[in-house]
C-alpha cells in the first residue's frame, strides 16, 4: 500500500472510531446524582439533581398527580447577599448542592457557590409546596465555615 493509501485508510478508521465513540456516549443514560419522591396529599413531589460539573447544575423539581404535571421548575437562579441575581448555569465558577430533603411541606437544600470573581458563600434554601402547586424559593446567605 502506498503512503497516501495508508494515510487515507488511517483517517477513515479514525473517523469511524470517533463516530462510534460519540454514538456510545449519546446512548448512555445520564443518571441523577440525587433523586427522590414524596407523597403530598393526592400528588407527588419529584426532585432530581445531576452532577453539576458534568451535566446540568440546576435541581429539577416537579409536582405530579397521576401522569399529569401540575407544576415544575428548574432551580437555576439565586441572589447574593446584595440582592444581585445570578444563574448557576452561567455566572459561577463552582456550585455544589447538598442536603436536599423534605421537611413538612418544604423542600430544603444548601447551595455552596463561588461566583466568578472569587465571591463564595452558602445559600440555605427552601421551596414551599402543597399538593397543587410549588411555592416561591427563599434563600438566606451564610458565610462559608472557616
Phi and psi in degrees as GROMACS dihedral restraints (atoms count N, CA, C in turn):
[ dihedral_restraints ]
;  ai    aj    ak    al  type     phi  dphi    fc
    3     4     5     6     1   -76.1    20    10
    4     5     6     7     1   164.7    20    10
    6     7     8     9     1   -60.2    20    10
    7     8     9    10     1   -39.6    20    10
    9    10    11    12     1   -66.0    20    10
   10    11    12    13     1   -42.5    20    10
   12    13    14    15     1   -63.8    20    10
   13    14    15    16     1   -41.0    20    10
   15    16    17    18     1   -64.0    20    10
   16    17    18    19     1   -40.3    20    10
   18    19    20    21     1   -60.5    20    10
   19    20    21    22     1   -48.7    20    10
   21    22    23    24     1   -68.0    20    10
   22    23    24    25     1   -34.1    20    10
   24    25    26    27     1   -65.6    20    10
   25    26    27    28     1   -44.9    20    10
   27    28    29    30     1   -62.1    20    10
   28    29    30    31     1   -41.5    20    10
   30    31    32    33     1   -62.8    20    10
   31    32    33    34     1   -43.4    20    10
   33    34    35    36     1   -64.4    20    10
   34    35    36    37     1   -42.3    20    10
   36    37    38    39     1   -64.3    20    10
   37    38    39    40     1   -41.6    20    10
   39    40    41    42     1   -61.6    20    10
   40    41    42    43     1   -45.4    20    10
   42    43    44    45     1   -63.1    20    10
   43    44    45    46     1   -43.1    20    10
   45    46    47    48     1   -62.9    20    10
   46    47    48    49     1   -43.6    20    10
   48    49    50    51     1   -65.7    20    10
   49    50    51    52     1   -37.6    20    10
   51    52    53    54     1   -63.5    20    10
   52    53    54    55     1   -45.1    20    10
   54    55    56    57     1   -63.6    20    10
   55    56    57    58     1   -44.9    20    10
   57    58    59    60     1   -63.8    20    10
   58    59    60    61     1   -39.0    20    10
   60    61    62    63     1   -63.1    20    10
   61    62    63    64     1   -42.6    20    10
   63    64    65    66     1   -65.3    20    10
   64    65    66    67     1   -40.9    20    10
   66    67    68    69     1   -64.4    20    10
   67    68    69    70     1   -38.7    20    10
   69    70    71    72     1   -64.5    20    10
   70    71    72    73     1   -40.5    20    10
   72    73    74    75     1   -67.2    20    10
   73    74    75    76     1   -39.3    20    10
   75    76    77    78     1   -67.8    20    10
   76    77    78    79     1   -31.3    20    10
   78    79    80    81     1   -82.2    20    10
   79    80    81    82     1   -13.2    20    10
   81    82    83    84     1   -67.3    20    10
   82    83    84    85     1   140.4    20    10
   84    85    86    87     1   -84.7    20    10
   85    86    87    88     1   130.3    20    10
   87    88    89    90     1   -82.6    20    10
   88    89    90    91     1   119.4    20    10
   90    91    92    93     1   -98.0    20    10
   91    92    93    94     1   140.0    20    10
   93    94    95    96     1   -67.7    20    10
   94    95    96    97     1   150.3    20    10
   96    97    98    99     1   -72.1    20    10
   97    98    99   100     1   -36.6    20    10
   99   100   101   102     1  -146.2    20    10
  100   101   102   103     1   135.2    20    10
  102   103   104   105     1  -150.4    20    10
  103   104   105   106     1   139.4    20    10
  105   106   107   108     1  -158.2    20    10
  106   107   108   109     1   163.6    20    10
  108   109   110   111     1  -134.0    20    10
  109   110   111   112     1   147.7    20    10
  111   112   113   114     1  -137.2    20    10
  112   113   114   115     1   146.4    20    10
  114   115   116   117     1   -77.3    20    10
  115   116   117   118     1   138.3    20    10
  117   118   119   120     1  -133.5    20    10
  118   119   120   121     1    90.2    20    10
  120   121   122   123     1    61.9    20    10
  121   122   123   124     1  -121.3    20    10
  123   124   125   126     1   -90.1    20    10
  124   125   126   127     1     2.5    20    10
  126   127   128   129     1  -115.9    20    10
  127   128   129   130     1   177.4    20    10
  129   130   131   132     1  -133.5    20    10
  130   131   132   133     1   134.2    20    10
  132   133   134   135     1   -95.1    20    10
  133   134   135   136     1   129.0    20    10
  135   136   137   138     1  -114.6    20    10
  136   137   138   139     1   134.7    20    10
  138   139   140   141     1  -125.6    20    10
  139   140   141   142     1   128.2    20    10
  141   142   143   144     1  -130.1    20    10
  142   143   144   145     1   133.5    20    10
  144   145   146   147     1  -136.9    20    10
  145   146   147   148     1   127.8    20    10
  147   148   149   150     1  -103.0    20    10
  148   149   150   151     1   170.3    20    10
  150   151   152   153     1   -65.1    20    10
  151   152   153   154     1   116.4    20    10
  153   154   155   156     1   -63.0    20    10
  154   155   156   157     1   -33.2    20    10
  156   157   158   159     1   -81.1    20    10
  157   158   159   160     1   -27.9    20    10
  159   160   161   162     1  -101.0    20    10
  160   161   162   163     1   -31.8    20    10
  162   163   164   165     1  -124.3    20    10
  163   164   165   166     1   -94.0    20    10
  165   166   167   168     1  -130.3    20    10
  166   167   168   169     1   122.9    20    10
  168   169   170   171     1   -77.6    20    10
  169   170   171   172     1   -19.8    20    10
  171   172   173   174     1   -88.2    20    10
  172   173   174   175     1   128.3    20    10
  174   175   176   177     1   -63.3    20    10
  175   176   177   178     1   146.6    20    10
  177   178   179   180     1  -113.2    20    10
  178   179   180   181     1   128.4    20    10
  180   181   182   183     1  -124.5    20    10
  181   182   183   184     1   134.7    20    10
  183   184   185   186     1  -142.0    20    10
  184   185   186   187     1   156.0    20    10
  186   187   188   189     1  -123.2    20    10
  187   188   189   190     1   123.4    20    10
  189   190   191   192     1  -127.2    20    10
  190   191   192   193     1   155.1    20    10
  192   193   194   195     1  -133.3    20    10
  193   194   195   196     1   112.1    20    10
  195   196   197   198     1    64.1    20    10
  196   197   198   199     1  -127.4    20    10
  198   199   200   201     1   -96.6    20    10
  199   200   201   202     1    -0.1    20    10
  201   202   203   204     1   -88.3    20    10
  202   203   204   205     1   129.6    20    10
  204   205   206   207     1   -86.5    20    10
  205   206   207   208     1   116.6    20    10
  207   208   209   210     1   -83.7    20    10
  208   209   210   211     1   -37.4    20    10
  210   211   212   213     1  -161.4    20    10
  211   212   213   214     1   146.6    20    10
  213   214   215   216     1  -152.8    20    10
  214   215   216   217     1   154.3    20    10
  216   217   218   219     1  -156.1    20    10
  217   218   219   220     1   143.8    20    10
  219   220   221   222     1  -100.9    20    10
  220   221   222   223     1   123.9    20    10
  222   223   224   225     1   -89.4    20    10
  223   224   225   226     1    84.3    20    10
  225   226   227   228     1  -110.5    20    10
  226   227   228   229     1   -27.1    20    10
  228   229   230   231     1  -108.2    20    10
  229   230   231   232     1   139.8    20    10
  231   232   233   234     1  -141.6    20    10
  232   233   234   235     1   178.6    20    10
  234   235   236   237     1  -128.9    20    10
  235   236   237   238     1   143.9    20    10
  237   238   239   240     1   -82.6    20    10
  238   239   240   241     1  -174.9    20    10
  240   241   242   243     1   -66.5    20    10
  241   242   243   244     1   -15.2    20    10
  243   244   245   246     1   -99.8    20    10
  244   245   246   247     1     4.4    20    10
  246   247   248   249     1    85.4    20    10
  247   248   249   250     1     7.4    20    10
  249   250   251   252     1   -80.2    20    10
  250   251   252   253     1   128.5    20    10
  252   253   254   255     1   -76.7    20    10
  253   254   255   256     1   146.6    20    10
  255   256   257   258     1  -144.7    20    10
  256   257   258   259     1   156.5    20    10
  258   259   260   261     1  -115.6    20    10
  259   260   261   262     1   124.8    20    10
  261   262   263   264     1   -71.8    20    10
  262   263   264   265     1    -6.4    20    10
  264   265   266   267     1   -80.5    20    10
  265   266   267   268     1   -22.6    20    10
  267   268   269   270     1  -131.6    20    10
  268   269   270   271     1   -32.7    20    10
  270   271   272   273     1  -100.9    20    10
  271   272   273   274     1    13.9    20    10
  273   274   275   276     1  -123.9    20    10
  274   275   276   277     1   160.3    20    10
  276   277   278   279     1  -105.9    20    10
  277   278   279   280     1   -17.0    20    10
  279   280   281   282     1  -157.1    20    10
  280   281   282   283     1   142.3    20    10
  282   283   284   285     1  -149.8    20    10
  283   284   285   286     1   140.3    20    10
  285   286   287   288     1  -140.7    20    10
  286   287   288   289     1   129.4    20    10
  288   289   290   291     1  -111.3    20    10
  289   290   291   292     1   125.2    20    10
  291   292   293   294     1  -127.8    20    10
  292   293   294   295     1   169.2    20    10
  294   295   296   297     1    59.8    20    10
  295   296   297   298     1    27.2    20    10
  297   298   299   300     1   -65.1    20    10
  298   299   300   301     1   127.5    20    10
  300   301   302   303     1  -159.3    20    10
  301   302   303   304     1   164.1    20    10
  303   304   305   306     1  -107.6    20    10
  304   305   306   307     1   128.1    20    10
  306   307   308   309     1  -123.4    20    10
  307   308   309   310     1   109.4    20    10
  309   310   311   312     1    56.5    20    10
  310   311   312   313     1  -124.3    20    10
  312   313   314   315     1  -106.2    20    10
  313   314   315   316     1    43.0    20    10
  315   316   317   318     1  -136.1    20    10
  316   317   318   319     1   134.9    20    10
  318   319   320   321     1   -84.8    20    10
  319   320   321   322     1   128.2    20    10
  321   322   323   324     1  -120.8    20    10
  322   323   324   325     1   142.3    20    10
  324   325   326   327     1  -160.8    20    10
  325   326   327   328     1   162.2    20    10
  327   328   329   330     1  -117.0    20    10
  328   329   330   331     1   134.0    20    10
  330   331   332   333     1  -113.1    20    10
  331   332   333   334     1   118.4    20    10
  333   334   335   336     1   -98.3    20    10
  334   335   336   337     1   114.4    20    10
  336   337   338   339     1  -132.2    20    10
  337   338   339   340     1   142.6    20    10
  339   340   341   342     1  -122.4    20    10
  340   341   342   343     1   115.4    20    10
  342   343   344   345     1   -76.9    20    10
  343   344   345   346     1   159.9    20    10
  345   346   347   348     1   -61.2    20    10
  346   347   348   349     1   131.8    20    10
  348   349   350   351     1   105.1    20    10
  349   350   351   352     1    10.1    20    10
  351   352   353   354     1    71.0    20    10
  352   353   354   355     1    17.5    20    10
  354   355   356   357     1   -84.9    20    10
  355   356   357   358     1   120.4    20    10
  357   358   359   360     1  -125.9    20    10
  358   359   360   361     1   142.5    20    10
  360   361   362   363     1  -165.3    20    10
  361   362   363   364     1   171.9    20    10
  363   364   365   366     1  -108.2    20    10
  364   365   366   367     1   146.4    20    10
  366   367   368   369     1  -118.2    20    10
  367   368   369   370     1   125.7    20    10
  369   370   371   372     1   -99.7    20    10
  370   371   372   373     1   113.3    20    10
  372   373   374   375     1  -118.7    20    10
  373   374   375   376     1   151.4    20    10
  375   376   377   378     1  -136.3    20    10
  376   377   378   379     1   152.5    20    10
  378   379   380   381     1  -136.4    20    10
  379   380   381   382     1   107.9    20    10
  381   382   383   384     1   -72.7    20    10
  382   383   384   385     1   153.4    20    10
  384   385   386   387     1  -156.1    20    10
  385   386   387   388     1   159.5    20    10
  387   388   389   390     1  -133.3    20    10
  388   389   390   391     1  -171.0    20    10
  390   391   392   393     1   -73.1    20    10
  391   392   393   394     1    -6.3    20    10
  393   394   395   396     1  -113.0    20    10
  394   395   396   397     1   -22.9    20    10
  396   397   398   399     1  -159.4    20    10
  397   398   399   400     1   159.2    20    10
  399   400   401   402     1   -90.2    20    10
  400   401   402   403     1   140.0    20    10
  402   403   404   405     1   -87.1    20    10
  403   404   405   406     1  -160.4    20    10
  405   406   407   408     1   -90.2    20    10
  406   407   408   409     1   147.6    20    10
  408   409   410   411     1   -80.7    20    10
  409   410   411   412     1   134.5    20    10
  411   412   413   414     1  -127.2    20    10
  412   413   414   415     1   131.7    20    10
  414   415   416   417     1  -132.5    20    10
  415   416   417   418     1   145.2    20    10
  417   418   419   420     1  -117.2    20    10
  418   419   420   421     1   142.8    20    10
  420   421   422   423     1   -89.4    20    10
  421   422   423   424     1   133.9    20    10
  423   424   425   426     1  -129.3    20    10
  424   425   426   427     1   148.7    20    10
  426   427   428   429     1   -70.7    20    10
  427   428   429   430     1   154.4    20    10
  429   430   431   432     1   -67.6    20    10
  430   431   432   433     1   145.3    20    10
  432   433   434   435     1   -63.8    20    10
  433   434   435   436     1   146.0    20    10
